[in-house]
Amino acid sequence: MPPSLKLIARTLLVVVALAAAFAQHPAPAAAATPCWKALLNDWYDGRIDKTYAVHCYNDALKHLPTDVQQYSSAHDDIQRALQSAIAKQKKTGHKVDPNSLVPPSSGGPSSGGGNGTTTGPTGPSPTTGGGRNSGKGLGHLANKLNPASASSLPIPLLVLGALAILLVAAGAAGLIAKQIQARKQAP
C-alpha cells in the first residue's frame, strides 16, 4: 500500500475513532420534559392527543417559537383546544383552575382520538406511559434526531457537516501525501 493511502487510512481511522468516542460518551441525565414542551411536541403532528393541565397550554403559548407562530396554525390550534375543553368542563359544572386537566377534544385539526396518556405539571405520568426514552445513552440521541419532535436536530445539516469534515480530512491527507512524496523525490 502506498504511503499516501496509509496516511488517508490512518486519518479516516482517527475520524472514526473520534466519532465513536463521542457516540459512547454518556449523556447527562435529563430533567423531566416541561409539560409545555410535551404539548408542543404532541401538537407537532397537527393535533393534540394527550391530556395536559391548563397551565401547560398557557405555557406552550408563551414559549411558542416565533417561526411556528408566524408560519403555522399552532397558536390558534392550541388556543382552540384549550377554550373548547374549558367550555366543556364548565358545562358539566367542573371548576377550572391552572392545574385542571384538559382532555383532548374530539374532531377538528388540533385534536385527535387520544390514547389516555395523562400529562400533568411534571410530565408524562409513569403509570400511563406516554414518554419516550428517559434521556440516557443512544435512546436519548435517537430521540434528539427524531424529525417528529419540535426540538429535534436538523438531520440534513448534520449529514452535510459530517461530509464536510470528511472532505477536509481527505484534503489534509492529500496535502500531507504530496509533501511526503516531494521529500522523497528531493535529492
N, C-alpha and C positions, 0 to 999 in steps of 0.2 A: 504494500500500500504506500503510495507517495506521501511524503511528509505533509503536504498541504491538506490531503484528505484526513490524515491522522489528526491534524490540528482542528479541522472542522468537526470531526467526530468528537474530539475532546470538548470543544466549545459547546456543541449540542448536548453532550453528556452533562456538562456543568449547568446548562439552562434547564434540562430535565430534572436534575438533582435539586436545583433551587425551587422549581415548581412543585416537586414532591414535598420538599420541606415546608413550603407554605401551605400545602394541602393537609399535611399532617399536624400542623400547629393547632392545638385545641382552641376553639373559640371560647371567649369568656362567657360565663353564664349570663343569659339574657334575662332581664326582668320581664314580668308579665306584660303582654302587649296591652297598651291602654285601650279601653273599650271604644273610644272614638276611632282609633286606627283599625280595630277589628271591624267596626261598622263600615268604614271606607273600603276596606278590602272586600267585605261582603257585598257592598254596592257595586264593586268594580265590574261585575258581570251584568249590571243594569237593573238589578233588583236586590231587595233586602230580604234574606231568607231566614234570619235568626232573630231571636228576641233580645232586645237591648233596653237599658234603662233610659229614661227621658233625658237625663244629663248627658248620656253618650251621644244622642242625636244633636243636642245643642253644642257639645264639644266638637263633634265632627264638622258641624257647620262653621265653627270658629277656626278649625285647623285645615279647612279645605284649601288645597294649593290654588294659587291664582289661575294657573293654566286650566285646571279642572273646572274652576268656577266659570271661566270665560268660554271654554270650548266644549263643555258637556252639560248635561242636564242634572248633574249631581246635586247641586244646591236645591233645585226645585223638587227632585225626586225624594231627597231626604226630608225636606220640609213637608212635602205632601204626605209621606208615610207617617211622620210624627203627628201632624194635625189630624189625619184620619184615625189613627189609633187613639189619640186623646179624646176625640169626639165619641168614638165607640165606648171608651171606658166611662165617660161622663154620662152617656145614655143609660148605661147599666147601673149607674149610681156609685161607681168606684171613685175614690178620691185620687187625684193625680198630683204627685209631687216629683222632685228630681230623681228619686230612686225608684219610681214606679216602673215596672217592666212593661215595655211596649211590644206586643207580639206582632209579627209580620201580618200585614193585611192581605186579603186575597184579591188577586186581579191587579191590573194596572202595570205599567212599565217598571215601577220601583218596588214591586213586591213579588213574592213567589209563594209556593206551597209551604215552605218552612219545613225544617226537619226536627223541630222540637228542641234544638240546642238553645240553652239559656246562657246569655252573656250578661253579666252584671258589672258593677263598678270595677271589679278586679280582673275581668277577662272571662274566658270560657270556663264554665263550671266543670270541675273534674268528674262529676258524676254523670254528666250528659255528653261528654266528649266535645267535639266541635273544634278542638285546637289542632294545629299542625305540630310538627316537631318542636320540642321544648327549647331548642336553641343550642344544642351541643353537637359538635362533630360535623360530619358530612351532611346530616339531615338539615342542619341549620344553613349550610352552604346551599343545598338544593332548594330550600325554601326561599333564600335570597335570590336565587336565579329563576324562580318560578315567574313566568311572564304574566300570570294571572293576578299577581299581587301588586297593589298600588305602589309599594315601596321597593319593588324588585330592581335589580341591577340591569342595565341595558345590555343584553347578551351580544347584539351585533357590535357594540362598542368594545366589549371585552375580547371578542374574536379578532377584531381589527388591531387592538392593542397587542395581543399575543403574536399576531402575524408581523406587526412592525418590529417587535423585539427579536423575532427570529430572523427577519431580514437584516437588521442591524448587526446581529451576531454573525450571520453569514458574510456580510460585508467586511466586518472586522477580521474574520478568519481569512478572507481573501487577501486583504491587505497584509496581514502577517505572513501568509504563504508567499506573497510576492517578495517581501523583504527577505525571507529566508532563501528563496531562490536567487535573488540578487547577490546575497552574500556568498552563496556557493559558487556563482559564476565569476565573481570578482577575483582577480589574480592575487 
